Amino acid sequence: NCMIEIKKSEITSLIISHYQPQLKESAYQIYSFQQKYNCSFTELESNINSSEKEEYGQWEDYMEWKGHLKSAEHLTERIQKIEHGLFTIA
């Protein structure tokens, strides 16, 4: 019943492959919103903040878009850290 040693380099690609589908989904959703509104997130945010009339559907899309941007940023950072071996196994 001895512990085995697994090198980080042996599991890096496995861990990254776990996060890639989530990152791809967020990237796809971000692209979809850019196409739907024909603008960037910042432009939509500016339009929403300057509009006197609140449009529920647009607001809902804005919140979802914002969530996917945060998710993509988080996942990208996580993947980069993993690629550089900046992780431990608990």
Residue pairs with C-beta under 8 A, 6 or more apart in sequence:
6 89
8 85
8 87
8 89
9 85
11 89
12 82
12 83
12 85
15 82
15 87
16 79
16 82
16 83
19 75
19 78
19 79
19 82
20 79
22 71
22 75
23 71
23 72
23 75
23 76
23 79
26 68
26 69
26 71
26 72
26 75
27 72
29 64
29 65
29 68
30 41
30 65
30 68
30 69
30 72
33 41
33 44
33 61
33 64
33 65
33 68
34 40
34 41
36 61
37 43
37 44
37 61
39 47
41 65
41 66
41 69
44 58
44 61
44 62
44 65
45 62
48 58
48 59
48 62
81 87
